[in-house]
Amino acid sequence: MTAPLVRLGTKADTLDRLRPFLTTARILPLVHFTSREWRDRPDRLLAGLRRHEWAAGPVMVRSSATTEDTGTDSNAGRFRSVPARNQDELAAAVDEVFASYGRVDAQDQVLIQPLLERVRASGVAFSCDPNSGAPYRVVNWSATGRTDAVTGGGSAELHISYGAAWADPAEAPDPQVGAVWELLAELHNLLGEQRRLDIEFAFSDLGELILLQVRPLTVTKVAVAAEEHRATLTATARQITETTRSRSRVLGHRAVYGVMPDWNPAEMIGLRPRPLAVSLYRHLITDQVWAAARARYGYRDLTGTRLMVQFSGLPYVDVAASFTSFVPREVPDELAGRLVGHWLDQLVAKPYLHDKVESHIAVSAGTFRTAQRLEALAGFSAGERDRLAGFLRRFTGQLVRGDLWEQDIARLRLLNEADNGETHAAGCSADDIGCCGPALVARLDVCAAYGSSPFAALARAAFIATDLLDDLVREGVLSPEDRARFIGGLRLVASEMRRDFAVLDRAVFLKRYGQLRPGTYDILSPRYDETPERYFDWSAQNRPAPGDHATRRPFELSGKQRRQVEALLVREGLTFDVARLMDFMTTAIRGREHGKLAFTSVLGDVLTGVRRLGERSGCGVDDMSYLDVTTLATLTGDPAHDLPVLREVAARGRAAHAVSQTVVLPPLVTGPADVRSFALPQIRPNFVTRARATARVALVDVGDTPDGAIVLVASADPGYDWLFTRGIAGLVTAFGGANSHMAIRALELGIPAVIGAGTALFDQWSRANVLELDAASGLVTVIA
């Protein structure tokens, strides 16, 4: 390797050294000096600056401290940059920048350049993934017209793109991004191929690329070799192609995969789950249960089709399979195929809807506004839309009038009895949950039959019920406040937990809820009863909660509202009465929430059994997290047999999981080309309730106390219900949809929430100290 032509130094030194060599971007004219020079001869420095023609206009005095751009700590954004509109303001601006350093070293500098006032776009870029060190070019940019739009943390219109280090700039998702890729490549050549870089850039109003800053990027992870990473991505692209070819009974003319549609693995098991979590989710939901539940309710039968696939360990929903399963069985194949194809095209054209596919794209039931939604079907005749409306209307009528959902409620009541039956293997004690693998798998099978299966069916019924409820609001029959009162009066799990926490003895409370855990499928996450002090503030017990929704009475329609609903049922040709509709909406939504608690309680016990089984062989929970259900079934409880198996499985699982840490894919994958280059879609978050809160930010996954705070949780599954006993002011999640678990919880308790903010906004808000969350206006403002 040839020696680098340029050495990194302070911000000012690095830019000054690069100026003679750089060809892919321009560095603005600059002057820099140290604090000692400023202290000793400020008049001479100012006089020298005035000799530069550009200094006659507005300038920016920028920080260039010796501690700012080191190889271990960038201190990015810590120090001030101050504009000086004229020369009279210059001295004060220099003093202000030096003062922002705190304790000023004699060699600390300031950097003065022309003020770049009109910009087309600006941002930051990294020569590797800042999270993993993998060789990607990552570009974050905004077109707000400010050079600090990204670094200042105030831009909601943030664009993020990824490109493999070996991808051609022509493959970039935007020409401006391609230009930044070329700049990064040139900087590597000038500064050294092994250098990890973090740069700031802007595009002038004329489209010229301006380099504003170069600093070493601090990444703690060991970088994967470029050739090894290229081989991994090539294999991932091949896997996407092969998976698409191997599907059967799936309609539509294209393959699309997403992390949030339908059973949203990003929310439930995370973007890079370990093998045990994936295997459990498959076993209980996405291999068989999801399709069987829908077929039972009258949708197209996709039994035998796996809903979730993995690309280099990253879990995705097969969206074409999902959309196919939303079509009632009686819809003819040709019409169903065109319908699924249309929905897929709509999603690809509007990828920001990937967490809202049922509310904005697919139409899976006949509700009060089905006709309006079907009008958006381009390429379908009026007759075809009428036929589809008829199929959907009959489907909903049969579902609401029938008793399938009531049967599912009854099946859930049998779960505890079935789970306590003789499911253990010969030679195992029935009260020893961790005796052997077959016993644990048998409990999982019981959990699937009597827990997750009826829950999956009720989840479908609850979605339709919520759609009907929302349509009553859109039709003006109910107000948004009525909707909130309806949900708040259902006495769902969060309300019950909050009430029980206030009135029950600690031991009784933990007996009822202690088997739950944040990260329901994650064995590494402690149960409530394993570390109760981590989750609950016992000193707050028996404190009455002002306006507690748990005390609300069930919502009742007024006489006028009842007559309006009757008129809507007649208008839409729905063959059930108002009483049956209200019973369906109440029972389905409540049944989904209680079903979730029931089956995840059994799952919590199974995970405890897996941990104990590992302990018998000297394997900790980290080792056991790389297990899968198939291997679990072979474990006997005898260390002599189990230990070699567990060691081999753990080694394989660690290696595969390590690979998944180096791969980044978009939330919506439409083909193998997405492996090389993609832009993250602009997310439209779901704002829940009409409440407002201003409070400090609490990142509970890193140990922040949630009480009175706006809580930020990347993936909040049912195991995070403990948060609602802590009096939180608001909630923000990176992943989730308008009908997800946490959305219902927030609505139930009247807490302002942003569900599914996306990673860019979530990361941006995570860096704030205080947020204002105005759910009614759909705004989040960084206060401090």
C-alpha positions in Angstrom: 0.0 0.0 0.0 1.3 3.4 -0.9 1.7 6.0 1.8 -1.1 8.5 2.2 -0.6 11.9 0.5 -2.4 13.8 3.3 -2.4 13.4 7.1 -5.4 14.1 9.2 -5.1 16.8 11.7 -7.4 19.4 13.2 -10.5 20.4 11.2 -8.7 23.4 9.8 -5.4 21.5 9.1 -7.1 18.6 7.3 -9.1 20.9 5.0 -6.0 23.0 4.3 -3.9 20.0 3.4 -6.6 18.5 1.2 -7.2 21.6 -0.9 -4.4 21.2 -3.4 -5.3 17.6 -4.2 -9.1 17.3 -4.1 -10.8 17.0 -7.5 -14.3 15.5 -6.7 -15.4 18.4 -4.5 -14.3 21.9 -3.6 -13.0 23.2 -0.2 -14.0 26.8 0.4 -11.1 29.3 1.0 -10.0 29.4 4.6 -7.9 31.1 7.2 -7.1 29.5 10.6 -5.1 30.5 13.6 -4.5 29.3 17.2 -5.8 30.8 20.4 -2.3 31.8 21.3 -2.0 33.7 18.0 -5.3 35.3 18.6 -4.4 36.3 22.1 -1.0 37.8 21.1 -1.8 39.6 17.9 -5.6 39.8 17.1 -5.3 43.1 15.1 -2.6 41.6 12.8 -4.8 38.5 12.2 -7.8 40.6 11.4 -5.8 42.8 9.0 -4.5 39.7 7.2 -8.0 38.3 6.9 -9.2 41.5 5.3 -6.7 41.1 2.5 -8.8 38.1 1.2 -11.5 39.3 -1.2 -14.0 36.7 0.1 -13.6 38.0 3.7 -15.3 41.2 2.7 -18.7 39.4 2.8 -20.3 37.2 5.4 -18.1 34.5 6.9 -18.5 31.6 9.3 -16.2 31.3 12.2 -15.9 27.5 12.9 -14.5 25.5 15.7 -11.2 23.6 15.2 -10.1 22.4 18.6 -7.3 19.9 19.1 -9.8 17.6 20.9 -12.5 17.8 18.3 -11.5 15.3 15.6 -9.3 12.7 17.3 -9.3 9.0 16.4 -11.1 8.1 19.6 -13.6 10.9 20.2 -14.9 13.4 17.5 -16.7 15.7 19.9 -18.8 16.5 16.9 -21.3 19.3 17.5 -19.9 20.1 20.9 -18.4 23.4 20.0 -19.9 26.5 18.4 -19.8 27.8 14.9 -20.8 31.5 14.7 -21.6 33.6 11.6 -20.2 37.1 11.1 -22.2 39.1 8.7 -19.6 41.9 8.5 -16.1 42.6 9.7 -17.4 44.5 12.8 -18.9 41.2 14.1 -15.8 39.1 13.4 -13.8 39.6 16.6 -16.8 38.8 18.8 -17.5 35.7 16.8 -14.0 34.4 17.2 -14.2 35.0 21.0 -17.5 33.2 21.1 -16.1 30.1 19.3 -13.0 30.0 21.5 -15.2 30.4 24.6 -17.3 27.4 23.6 -14.2 25.1 24.1 -14.3 25.7 27.9 -10.7 25.2 28.9 -8.8 26.6 25.8 -5.4 25.1 24.9 -2.9 27.3 23.3 -2.9 25.2 20.1 -6.7 25.2 19.7 -7.7 26.9 16.5 -10.6 28.6 14.8 -11.4 28.3 11.1 -12.8 31.1 9.1 -14.5 30.5 5.7 -17.0 32.2 3.4 -20.5 31.8 4.7 -22.3 29.2 2.5 -25.8 30.7 2.5 -27.6 29.1 -0.4 -27.4 25.3 -0.5 -29.4 22.7 -2.4 -28.7 19.9 0.1 -26.3 19.1 2.9 -25.5 16.2 5.1 -22.9 13.8 6.6 -21.5 10.7 5.1 -19.5 7.7 6.5 -17.0 5.5 4.7 -18.3 2.5 6.7 -21.5 1.6 8.6 -21.0 3.6 11.9 -22.9 0.8 13.8 -21.0 -2.2 12.6 -17.9 -1.0 10.8 -19.0 -2.9 7.7 -17.8 -1.5 4.4 -20.8 0.6 3.3 -21.0 4.2 2.2 -23.7 5.7 4.3 -25.0 9.1 3.3 -27.4 11.2 5.5 -28.7 14.3 3.8 -31.4 16.9 3.8 -32.7 19.4 1.2 -33.8 22.0 3.7 -31.3 24.7 2.5 -29.3 24.7 5.7 -25.8 23.4 6.1 -26.6 22.1 9.6 -29.9 20.5 8.7 -28.6 17.0 9.5 -25.9 17.7 12.1 -28.2 20.1 14.0 -30.7 17.3 14.5 -33.7 19.4 13.5 -34.6 18.0 10.1 -37.6 15.7 9.7 -36.9 15.4 5.9 -33.8 13.2 6.4 -32.7 11.0 3.6 -30.5 8.0 4.3 -28.9 5.8 1.7 -26.5 2.8 1.9 -24.2 1.6 -0.8 -21.7 -1.3 -0.7 -18.2 0.0 -0.8 -17.7 -1.8 -4.1 -20.9 -0.5 -5.7 -20.5 1.8 -8.7 -21.6 5.4 -8.2 -24.0 5.0 -11.1 -25.9 2.5 -8.9 -26.5 5.2 -6.2 -30.2 5.9 -5.4 -29.6 9.6 -6.2 -27.0 11.4 -8.4 -26.0 13.6 -5.4 -25.4 10.5 -3.4 -23.3 9.1 -6.2 -21.2 12.3 -6.1 -20.6 11.8 -2.4 -19.6 8.2 -3.0 -16.9 9.4 -5.4 -15.7 12.0 -2.9 -15.4 9.3 -0.2 -13.4 7.1 -2.6 -11.0 9.9 -3.4 -10.6 10.8 0.3 -9.7 7.1 0.9 -7.0 7.4 -1.8 -5.6 10.6 -0.3 -5.8 9.7 3.4 -5.2 5.9 3.3 -7.4 2.9 2.3 -7.8 1.7 5.9 -9.0 5.0 7.2 -12.6 5.2 8.4 -14.0 8.6 7.7 -16.9 10.9 8.7 -17.4 13.9 6.5 -19.8 16.8 6.3 -20.7 18.2 2.9 -23.1 20.5 1.1 -24.3 21.1 -2.5 -24.4 24.7 -3.5 -27.4 26.2 -5.2 -25.5 25.6 -8.5 -25.0 21.9 -7.6 -21.3 22.1 -6.7 -20.2 19.6 -4.1 -18.5 21.4 -1.1 -16.5 19.5 1.5 -17.0 21.1 4.9 -15.2 18.7 7.2 -13.3 15.4 7.4 -12.6 13.5 10.6 -11.8 10.0 11.6 -14.9 7.9 12.4 -14.9 6.3 15.8 -16.2 2.7 15.4 -15.7 0.2 18.1 -16.6 -2.9 16.0 -13.9 -4.8 14.1 -14.4 -4.2 10.4 -15.2 -7.1 8.1 -12.8 -7.4 5.2 -14.1 -5.8 2.0 -13.8 -9.0 -0.1 -15.5 -11.1 2.7 -18.3 -8.5 2.9 -18.7 -8.6 -0.9 -19.0 -12.4 -0.9 -21.7 -12.1 1.9 -23.7 -9.6 -0.1 -23.4 -11.6 -3.3 -24.7 -14.6 -1.4 -27.6 -12.6 0.1 -28.6 -11.4 -3.4 -28.6 -15.0 -4.6 -30.7 -16.0 -1.6 -33.3 -13.3 -2.5 -33.5 -14.7 -6.0 -33.8 -18.3 -4.9 -36.4 -17.5 -2.3 -38.6 -15.8 -4.8 -38.4 -18.8 -7.2 -39.3 -21.3 -4.5 -42.7 -19.9 -3.5 -46.0 -21.7 -4.3 -49.7 -20.7 -4.1 -48.6 -17.1 -3.8 -50.3 -14.6 -6.1 -49.0 -11.5 -7.8 -46.4 -10.9 -10.5 -43.5 -9.8 -8.3 -41.8 -10.5 -5.0 -41.6 -8.0 -2.2 -40.3 -8.5 1.3 -40.8 -6.2 4.3 -39.8 -6.0 7.9 -43.0 -4.3 9.0 -46.1 -5.6 7.0 -48.5 -8.0 8.6 -46.7 -9.9 11.5 -43.9 -7.2 11.5 -40.8 -9.1 12.7 -39.0 -5.8 13.2 -41.3 -5.0 16.0 -41.7 -8.5 17.5 -38.2 -10.0 17.3 -36.0 -7.2 16.0 -34.0 -6.5 12.9 -31.2 -9.0 13.8 -32.7 -11.5 16.2 -30.8 -14.5 17.5 -31.7 -18.0 16.2 -33.8 -19.0 19.2 -36.1 -16.0 18.9 -36.5 -16.5 15.2 -37.2 -20.2 15.6 -39.8 -19.6 18.3 -41.6 -17.0 16.3 -41.7 -19.3 13.3 -43.0 -22.2 15.4 -45.7 -20.2 17.1 -46.7 -17.8 14.3 -45.2 -17.5 10.9 -44.6 -21.1 9.7 -48.2 -22.6 10.0 -50.3 -20.8 12.5 -50.7 -17.5 10.6 -52.1 -19.2 7.4 -54.3 -21.7 9.2 -56.0 -19.0 11.3 -56.8 -17.0 8.2 -58.0 -20.0 6.2 -60.3 -20.9 9.0 -61.9 -17.5 8.9 -62.5 -17.7 5.1 -59.4 -16.3 3.4 -57.4 -18.0 0.8 -55.6 -21.0 2.2 -51.8 -20.6 2.2 -51.2 -23.4 4.8 -47.7 -24.7 4.1 -46.4 -21.3 3.0 -43.9 -19.7 5.3 -44.7 -16.0 5.9 -41.3 -15.1 7.2 -38.0 -15.5 5.4 -34.5 -14.6 6.3 -31.8 -13.0 4.2 -28.4 -13.4 5.9 -30.2 -13.6 9.2 -32.4 -10.6 8.7 -36.2 -11.5 9.0 -38.6 -10.4 6.4 -42.3 -11.0 5.7 -43.1 -12.3 2.2 -45.5 -9.4 1.3 -47.0 -11.2 -1.7 -47.9 -14.2 0.5 -49.4 -11.8 3.1 -51.4 -10.0 0.4 -52.6 -13.3 -1.0 -53.9 -14.3 2.4 -56.0 -11.1 2.7 -58.2 -12.1 -0.3 -61.4 -14.0 0.6 -61.4 -17.5 -0.6 -64.4 -17.1 -3.0 -62.7 -14.4 -5.1 -61.8 -16.0 -8.5 -58.1 -16.7 -9.1 -57.7 -14.3 -12.0 -59.3 -11.4 -10.2 -57.4 -12.3 -7.0 -54.1 -12.4 -8.8 -54.6 -9.0 -10.4 -55.7 -7.6 -7.1 -52.6 -8.8 -5.3 -50.4 -7.6 -8.1 -52.0 -4.1 -7.9 -51.4 -4.0 -4.1 -47.7 -5.0 -4.6 -47.2 -2.3 -7.2 -48.8 0.3 -4.9 -46.5 -0.6 -2.1 -43.4 -0.4 -4.3 -44.5 3.0 -5.5 -45.1 4.2 -2.0 -42.6 2.3 0.2 -43.3 4.7 3.2 -46.6 2.7 3.6 -44.8 -0.5 4.5 -46.1 -0.4 8.1 -49.6 0.7 6.9 -50.4 -1.9 4.2 -53.8 -2.8 5.4 -55.1 0.6 6.2 -53.8 2.3 3.0 -53.2 -0.5 0.4 -54.9 -3.9 0.9 -58.6 -4.1 1.5 -59.2 -7.3 3.5 -62.8 -6.9 4.7 -66.1 -5.1 3.9 -66.5 -2.1 6.2 -68.3 1.2 6.1 -65.9 2.8 3.6 -64.9 -0.2 1.5 -66.5 1.2 -1.7 -64.4 4.4 -1.4 -61.2 2.5 -0.9 -61.9 0.2 -3.9 -62.4 3.3 -6.1 -58.6 3.7 -6.0 -58.1 0.4 -7.8 -56.6 1.5 -11.1 -57.1 -0.9 -14.0 -60.2 -2.5 -12.6 -63.7 -1.9 -14.1 -66.6 -0.7 -12.1 -68.1 -4.1 -12.4 -65.0 -5.8 -11.0 -64.9 -3.3 -8.1 -68.6 -4.0 -7.4 -67.9 -7.8 -7.4 -65.0 -7.3 -5.0 -67.1 -5.2 -2.7 -69.7 -8.0 -2.7 -67.1 -10.6 -1.8 -65.8 -8.5 1.0 -69.3 -7.6 2.3 -70.3 -11.3 2.5 -67.0 -12.2 4.1 -67.5 -9.6 6.9 -71.1 -10.5 7.3 -70.3 -14.2 7.8 -67.4 -13.4 10.2 -69.4 -11.0 12.4 -72.6 -13.1 12.5 -70.7 -16.4 13.0 -69.2 -17.8 16.1 -65.6 -18.5 15.0 -64.2 -15.7 17.1 -66.2 -16.8 20.1 -64.8 -20.3 19.6 -61.3 -18.8 19.7 -62.1 -17.0 23.0 -63.1 -20.4 24.4 -60.0 -22.1 23.1 -57.8 -19.5 24.9 -59.6 -20.4 28.1 -58.4 -24.0 27.7 -54.8 -23.0 27.3 -53.9 -23.2 31.0 -55.6 -26.5 31.4 -54.0 -28.0 28.3 -50.6 -26.6 29.2 -50.7 -28.2 32.6 -51.5 -31.6 31.2 -49.2 -34.6 30.8 -46.9 -33.1 28.2 -43.6 -34.1 29.7 -41.5 -36.9 28.4 -40.9 -40.2 30.2 -38.5 -39.9 33.1 -39.2 -36.2 33.6 -40.9 -34.7 36.5 -44.0 -32.8 35.5 -43.2 -29.8 37.7 -39.6 -29.5 36.3 -40.1 -27.3 33.3 -36.5 -27.6 32.2 -36.2 -31.4 32.3 -35.7 -32.1 28.6 -36.2 -30.7 25.2 -39.2 -32.8 24.1 -41.2 -31.6 27.1 -40.5 -28.0 26.2 -41.4 -28.5 22.5 -44.6 -30.3 23.6 -45.5 -27.2 25.6 -44.8 -25.0 22.6 -47.1 -27.2 20.5 -49.8 -26.8 23.2 -49.1 -23.1 23.2 -49.6 -23.0 19.4 -52.8 -25.0 19.4 -54.5 -23.3 22.3 -52.7 -20.0 22.5 -51.0 -18.4 19.4 -53.5 -20.1 17.0 -56.6 -18.6 18.5 -54.7 -15.4 19.1 -53.7 -15.1 15.5 -57.3 -15.6 14.4 -58.5 -13.0 17.0 -55.8 -10.6 15.8 -57.4 -10.7 12.3 -60.9 -10.2 13.8 -59.5 -7.3 15.9 -58.1 -5.7 12.9 -61.4 -5.8 11.1 -63.1 -4.6 14.3 -60.7 -1.7 14.5 -61.3 -0.9 10.9 -65.1 -0.8 11.5 -64.5 1.4 14.5 -62.3 3.8 12.6 -64.9 4.0 9.8 -67.5 5.1 12.3 -65.2 8.0 13.2 -64.6 8.8 9.5 -68.4 8.7 8.9 -68.9 11.2 11.7 -70.9 8.7 13.9 -68.2 8.7 16.6 -65.8 11.5 17.5 -62.1 10.7 18.1 -62.9 11.2 21.8 -65.7 8.5 21.5 -63.2 6.2 19.9 -60.7 6.7 22.8 -63.5 6.2 25.4 -64.5 2.9 23.6 -61.0 1.6 23.8 -60.5 2.9 27.3 -63.6 1.2 28.5 -62.6 -2.3 27.3 -60.5 -3.0 30.4 -57.5 -4.3 28.3 -54.3 -5.8 29.7 -52.5 -2.5 30.3 -55.3 -1.1 32.4 -55.6 -4.4 34.3 -51.9 -4.5 35.0 -51.9 -0.9 36.2 -54.9 -1.6 38.4 -53.4 -4.8 39.8 -50.1 -3.2 40.4 -51.8 -0.6 42.6 -53.9 -3.1 44.7 -52.3 -6.5 44.7 -49.6 -7.8 47.0 -46.2 -7.9 45.3 -46.0 -11.7 45.3 -49.5 -12.1 43.9 -48.8 -9.5 41.2 -45.6 -11.2 40.1 -47.4 -14.6 40.1 -49.9 -13.1 37.7 -47.5 -11.2 35.4 -44.0 -12.3 36.4 -43.5 -14.7 33.4 -43.6 -11.8 31.0 -40.4 -10.1 29.6 -39.5 -7.2 27.2 -38.6 -8.9 24.0 -41.1 -11.7 24.4 -39.1 -14.2 22.3 -35.7 -13.2 23.6 -34.2 -15.4 26.3 -31.6 -12.8 27.1 -34.3 -10.4 28.4 -35.0 -11.1 32.1 -38.5 -11.9 33.2 -40.5 -9.5 35.4 -40.1 -11.9 38.4 -36.4 -12.4 37.8 -35.5 -8.7 38.2 -38.7 -7.0 39.5 -36.8 -3.9 40.7 -35.7 -3.3 37.2 -39.3 -2.9 36.0 -41.4 -1.8 38.9 -41.3 1.0 41.5 -42.8 -0.7 44.5 -42.8 2.5 46.4 -45.5 3.8 44.0 -47.9 1.0 44.8 -51.4 2.0 46.0 -51.1 5.5 44.6 -54.3 6.4 42.8 -53.7 7.2 39.2 -55.5 10.4 38.2 -58.1 9.7 35.6 -57.1 6.1 35.4 -58.7 4.5 32.4 -59.0 1.3 34.3 -62.0 2.8 36.1 -63.8 3.8 32.9 -67.2 2.4 32.3 -67.9 0.5 29.0 -68.8 2.9 26.1 -72.4 2.9 25.0 -73.9 4.4 21.8 -76.4 7.2 22.2 -79.8 6.7 20.6 -78.9 8.9 17.7 -75.6 7.1 17.2 -77.4 3.8 17.2 -79.7 5.0 14.5 -76.8 6.3 12.4 -75.0 2.9 12.7 -78.2 1.1 11.6 -78.4 3.3 8.6 -74.8 2.6 7.7 -75.4 -1.2 8.0 -78.3 -0.9 5.6 -76.4 1.3 3.2 -73.4 -1.2 3.0 -75.6 -4.3 2.9 -74.0 -5.7 6.1 -76.2 -8.5 7.5 -75.8 -8.0 11.2 -77.4 -5.6 13.7 -75.9 -2.9 15.9 -75.8 -5.1 19.0 -73.8 -7.8 17.2 -71.4 -5.2 15.7 -70.7 -3.7 19.2 -70.3 -7.2 20.7 -67.9 -8.2 17.9 -65.8 -5.0 18.2 -65.6 -5.3 22.0 -64.9 -9.0 22.1 -62.4 -9.2 19.2 -60.2 -6.3 20.4 -60.3 -7.4 24.0 -59.8 -11.1 23.0 -56.7 -10.2 20.9 -55.0 -8.4 23.9 -55.9 -11.1 26.4 -54.9 -13.8 24.0 -51.5 -12.2 23.6 -51.0 -12.2 27.3 -52.1 -15.9 27.6 -49.8 -17.4 25.0 -46.8 -15.2 25.8 -47.1 -16.3 29.4 -46.6 -19.9 28.4 -43.8 -18.9 26.1 -42.2 -17.1 29.1 -42.2 -20.3 31.0 -40.8 -22.3 28.1 -37.9 -19.8 27.8 -37.2 -20.3 31.6 -37.1 -24.1 30.9 -34.6 -23.6 28.0 -32.4 -21.6 30.4 -32.5 -24.3 33.1 -31.8 -27.0 30.5 -28.8 -25.1 29.4 -27.6 -24.7 33.0 -27.6 -28.4 33.5 -25.0 -28.7 30.8 -23.0 -25.7 31.9 -24.4 -23.4 29.1 -25.5 -19.9 29.9 -28.4 -18.0 28.3 -26.0 -16.5 25.7 -25.2 -20.0 24.4 -28.9 -21.0 24.5 -29.9 -18.0 22.5 -28.4 -19.6 19.4 -30.5 -22.7 19.8 -33.5 -23.6 17.5 -36.6 -25.5 18.2 -35.5 -28.5 16.1 -32.3 -28.9 18.1 -34.3 -28.3 21.4 -36.4 -31.4 20.6 -33.2 -33.5 20.7 -32.0 -32.5 24.1 -32.4 -35.1 26.8 -31.4 -33.3 30.0 -28.3 -35.4 30.2 -25.2 -33.2 30.1 -23.1 -35.9 28.5 -25.4 -35.9 25.5 -26.5 -32.3 25.4 -23.3 -30.4 25.9 -21.6 -31.4 22.6 -24.8 -30.6 20.8 -25.2 -27.2 22.4 -21.6 -26.3 21.8 -21.8 -27.1 18.1 -25.2 -25.3 17.7 -23.9 -22.2 19.6 -20.8 -22.0 17.5 -22.8 -22.2 14.2 -25.4 -19.7 15.5 -22.7 -17.2 16.6 -21.1 -17.3 13.2 -24.3 -16.8 11.4 -25.4 -14.0 13.8 -22.1 -12.3 13.3 -22.7 -12.3 9.6 -26.1 -10.7 10.1 -24.5 -7.8 12.0 -22.5 -6.8 8.8 -25.5 -6.8 6.4 -27.8 -3.8 6.0 -30.9 -4.1 3.8 -33.8 -1.7 3.3 -37.1 -2.2 5.2 -38.7 -3.1 1.8 -36.7 -5.5 -0.5 -37.9 -5.6 -4.1 -35.0 -7.5 -5.7 -31.4 -8.6 -5.4 -30.2 -5.1 -6.5 -31.3 -3.8 -3.2 -28.4 -5.6 -1.6 -25.8 -3.3 -3.3 -27.6 0.1 -2.9 -30.8 1.5 -1.5 -32.3 4.6 0.1 -34.5 4.3 3.2 -38.1 5.3 2.6 -39.4 8.4 4.2 -41.5 7.2 7.1 -44.8 8.6 8.0 -45.2 7.9 11.8 -48.4 6.9 13.4 -49.6 9.4 16.0 -51.9 8.0 18.6 -54.4 9.9 20.8 -54.9 13.6 20.7 -52.9 14.3 23.8 -49.7 16.4 24.2 -46.7 16.1 26.5 -43.4 17.9 27.1 -41.0 15.8 29.1 -37.4 14.5 29.3 -36.4 11.6 27.1 -35.9 8.2 28.6 -34.1 5.4 26.8 -35.3 2.5 28.9 -33.3 -0.1 27.1 -30.1 1.5 28.2 -31.3 1.9 31.8 -33.0 5.3 31.9 -35.8 5.7 34.5 -39.2 6.0 32.7 -41.2 7.8 35.3 -42.7 11.0 34.0 -40.7 10.8 30.8 -41.3 10.4 27.1 -40.1 6.9 26.7 -38.3 5.8 23.5 -38.2 2.0 22.8 -37.1 0.7 19.4 -39.3 -2.4 19.3 -42.0 -2.5 22.0 -43.8 -5.9 22.2 -46.3 -6.9 24.9 -43.4 -7.5 27.4 -43.1 -3.7 27.7 -46.4 -3.4 29.4 -44.5 -2.7 32.7 -43.9 0.8 31.4 -47.5 1.7 31.9 -47.2 1.2 35.7 -44.6 3.9 35.8 -46.6 7.0 34.9 -44.9 7.7 31.5 -45.8 11.0 29.8 -45.5 9.7 26.3 -44.1 6.9 24.1 -42.1 6.7 20.9 -41.2 3.5 19.0 -39.1 3.0 15.9 -41.3 0.1 14.7 -45.0 -0.5 14.8 -48.2 0.2 13.0 -51.4 2.0 13.8 -53.0 -1.2 15.1 -50.0 -2.6 16.8 -49.8 -3.6 20.4 -48.3 -0.4 21.7 -50.7 1.8 19.6 -53.7 0.1 21.3 -52.0 0.5 24.7 -51.4 4.2 24.2 -55.0 4.7 23.0 -56.4 2.7 25.9 -54.6 4.8 28.5 -54.8 8.2 26.7 -51.0 8.5 26.4 -49.6 10.5 23.4 -47.5 8.3 21.3 -45.6 8.0 18.0 -45.7 4.4 16.8 -43.3 3.4 14.0 -41.2 6.6 13.7 -38.6 4.8 11.7 -34.9 4.5 12.5 -33.8 8.0 11.3 -36.3 10.0 13.4 -36.0 7.6 16.3 -32.2 8.0 16.4 -32.6 11.8 16.0 -35.0 12.1 18.9 -33.0 9.7 21.0 -30.2 12.3 21.1 -32.5 14.9 22.6 -32.9 15.7 26.3 -36.4 17.0 26.2 -39.1 16.5 23.6 -42.6 18.0 23.0 -44.9 15.3 21.6 -48.1 16.8 20.2 -50.1 13.8 18.9 -53.1 15.8 17.7 -50.9 17.9 15.4 -48.6 15.1 14.4 -45.5 17.0 15.6 -42.5 16.1 17.7 -40.2 19.1 18.6 -36.8 18.9 20.2 -36.9 21.3 23.1 -33.4 20.6 24.4 
